[in-house]
Amino acid sequence: MLAVNDTNLRDNIKMYMDKVTDDYETMIVTRKDNKNIVMISEEAYNNLMENVYVMGNKANYDWLMESKAQLERGEYAVHTLAEADTDE
């Protein structure tokens, strides 16, 4: 995680935005009176929102945790995918 003050961010915004998007960095922008913000990429934001949605629904969370427990107990099956006919 990077931290930068608002003046430094303003002077070097392109470089910092590239670090956030290209290097998957999270950046804290420090401001007066502790009114800080966090900068993340759109990809990271979308992933975060998806996790909030999935984990925020008890039925989804319980299903995921049961699936994880089954996998850890070795209760899974391996399937071979059939090739699609592309000559149609």
C-alpha positions as CSV (number, residue, x, y, z in Angstrom):
1,M,0.0,0.0,0.0
2,L,1.3,3.4,-0.9
3,A,0.7,6.7,0.9
4,V,1.0,10.1,-0.7
5,N,-0.1,13.6,0.3
6,D,-2.6,15.4,-1.9
7,T,-0.1,17.9,-3.2
8,N,2.3,15.2,-4.3
9,L,-0.6,13.3,-5.9
10,R,-1.6,16.5,-7.8
11,D,1.9,17.0,-9.1
12,N,2.3,13.4,-10.2
13,I,-1.2,12.1,-10.8
14,K,-0.5,10.1,-14.0
15,M,2.4,8.2,-12.4
16,Y,0.3,7.4,-9.3
17,M,-2.7,6.3,-11.4
18,D,-0.4,4.1,-13.4
19,K,0.9,2.5,-10.2
20,V,-2.6,1.9,-9.0
21,T,-3.8,0.3,-12.2
22,D,-0.6,-1.4,-13.6
23,D,0.9,-2.5,-10.3
24,Y,-2.4,-3.3,-8.5
25,E,-1.4,-0.9,-5.7
26,T,-3.8,0.6,-3.2
27,M,-3.0,4.2,-2.4
28,I,-3.9,6.3,0.6
29,V,-4.1,10.0,-0.2
30,T,-3.5,11.9,3.0
31,R,-5.3,15.2,3.5
32,K,-5.6,17.8,6.2
33,D,-7.8,17.1,9.2
34,N,-7.5,13.3,8.5
35,K,-9.9,13.5,5.6
36,N,-7.9,10.8,3.8
37,I,-9.2,8.9,0.8
38,V,-8.2,5.5,-0.8
39,M,-7.5,5.1,-4.5
40,I,-7.9,1.7,-6.1
41,S,-8.3,0.6,-9.7
42,E,-11.7,0.0,-11.2
43,E,-10.8,-3.7,-11.4
44,A,-10.0,-3.9,-7.7
45,Y,-13.2,-1.9,-6.9
46,N,-15.4,-4.3,-9.0
47,N,-13.8,-7.3,-7.3
48,L,-14.4,-5.7,-3.9
49,M,-18.1,-5.0,-4.6
50,E,-18.6,-8.6,-5.9
51,N,-17.2,-10.0,-2.7
52,V,-19.3,-7.7,-0.6
53,Y,-22.4,-8.8,-2.5
54,V,-21.6,-12.6,-2.3
55,M,-20.4,-12.5,1.3
56,G,-23.3,-10.2,2.4
57,N,-25.9,-12.8,1.5
58,K,-26.0,-15.5,4.2
59,A,-27.3,-18.2,1.8
60,N,-24.4,-17.4,-0.7
61,Y,-21.9,-17.3,2.1
62,D,-23.1,-20.6,3.6
63,W,-23.1,-22.3,0.2
64,L,-19.5,-21.1,-0.4
65,M,-18.3,-22.2,3.0
66,E,-19.9,-25.7,2.5
67,S,-18.3,-26.0,-0.9
68,K,-14.9,-25.0,0.5
69,A,-15.3,-27.6,3.3
70,Q,-16.2,-30.3,0.7
71,L,-13.1,-29.5,-1.3
72,E,-10.9,-29.6,1.8
73,R,-12.4,-33.1,2.7
74,G,-11.6,-34.3,-0.8
75,E,-15.3,-34.5,-1.8
76,Y,-15.1,-33.4,-5.4
77,A,-15.2,-34.9,-8.9
78,V,-13.1,-34.2,-11.9
79,H,-14.8,-34.1,-15.3
80,T,-13.4,-33.9,-18.8
81,L,-15.0,-31.2,-21.0
82,A,-16.3,-32.4,-24.4
83,E,-14.9,-30.5,-27.4
84,A,-17.4,-28.3,-29.2
85,D,-18.0,-29.1,-32.9
86,T,-16.9,-25.9,-34.7
87,D,-17.9,-27.1,-38.2
88,E,-21.5,-26.1,-37.9
